[in-house]
Amino acid sequence: MALAAPALRRYLLLLAQEHLEFRLPEITSLLSLYGGQFCGEQEIRVNSPFWILNIPSEEMARGLMKRTVCAKSIFELWGHGGSAGELYASLKNYPTDKMLPYLQSDSTYKVHIHTFNKTLTQAQKIKKIDALEFLPFKGKVNLKNPEHIFWILEDYGMNPNDVPEEPIHLYFGRWIADGQRELIESYSVKKRHFIGNTSMDACLSFIMANHGRVKPNDIVYDPFVGTGGLLISSAHFGAYVCGTDIDYNTIHGLGKASRKNQKWRGPDENIRANLRQYGLEKYYLDALVADSSRPIWRKGMLFDAIITDPPYGIREAPRRMGSQKETVKSVERRYTEEIIPRHPCLKLISNCEQMLSSHTSRRLITMEKVKEFKDQDEKSYLLDGQYMPYRGHNSFREKYFSGVTKRIAKEEKDNQK
């Protein structure tokens, strides 16, 4: 006899309006990590801060929130609608037996109102809370330390210059858990012991670890480790970490400091000290001086995840290549999906863009190993010549230093005068 799949329950996810393209892959990866799969009740509005998800259990929902830095909170969704009337009708149809455990007379509760793209007065908030008197609340209100917290969430659209009088969508639910947004501040690069010119910011570091589905006891490797920012986020999630870098001074914490008003690095500015700062030193394996363009590892299964931020060459002194006309021609090449690296052992999972300026961006590519490497796969990437003109960091480096972007910006500024 086949076992029935567990019934899915509706949850509302409240997301931060930051790194919008990175949010869906992060949530999808984390649900997969906990044995679930992404299942939206309706078509997901990717840029919206409100997503309705179908998740098998509250335990999985809590597990998701123990990892995500893209989501602020998750709620057990009791009702929603395009107007107040639709919301109330939806709430009246919600099964009473699912409500009652949280509305008992010996319990305490409070109701919180959250609005997106509009600010309400206290009087308006109280009026909206009073309108829910038809719900069978039997417990006592406790604003400071309630057992249960219920939220009314109102969406006033995405345009701050055209805010509607009434919300375009309303939600009501029981708060389950908050995400890990506080990690962005507690692991801020500004407070870190050892940093470099291109140390990855904390938010993206945790997003990358989540995209990579890093879990306790994994071994995570960064081939361009730098000051170890990506190792820190992986170690926070319980993985053992190691890395390589071609820069001897960075690996050993020598040379000039990156901080303002500090000329030279101190005696204990290194990757190990960074992990020690956060109580994560036990997860640090080692960092080696090595050139990642050369094979240095023995064959076999070594790492559970490889997470890295490859160099773009922009820290090096500019080197003029070819005539100005040739340089401009190289800049005119535009991104297309055909230039994404391919390999028969890897499956593309996600491709997210982060804008760096009006003319430059970078992409977070997540791939999953789907088969073991064989000798015939060694040169397979050379067979696909369509992205060869873009191979390596020199293309980006030439564009970055060509001066074309500065000229474009100046021309745009002049046209606005």
Secondary structure, DSSP 8 states (H G I E B T S, - for coil): --------EEEEEEE-SSSHHHHHHHHHHHHHHTT----BSS---TT-SEEEEEES-HHHHHHHHTT-SSEEEEEEEEEEESSHHHHHHHHHTS-HHHHGGGS-TT-EEEEEEEEES----HHHHHHHHHTTTTS---SEE-SSS-SEEEEEEEE--S-TTS--SS-SEEEEEEEEEE-STHHHHHT-GGG-SS--TT---HHHHHHHHHHTT--TT-EEEETT-TT-HHHHHHHHTT-EEEEEES-HHHHHT-SB-SSTT--B--TT-SHHHHHHHTT-GGGEEEEEE--TTS--S-SS---SEE------STTS-----S-HHHHHHHHT----GGGS---TTEEEEEEEEEE-SSS-EEEEEEEEE-S---GGGTTGGGG-GGGGGG-SSHHHHHHHHSSHHHHHHHHHHHHH-
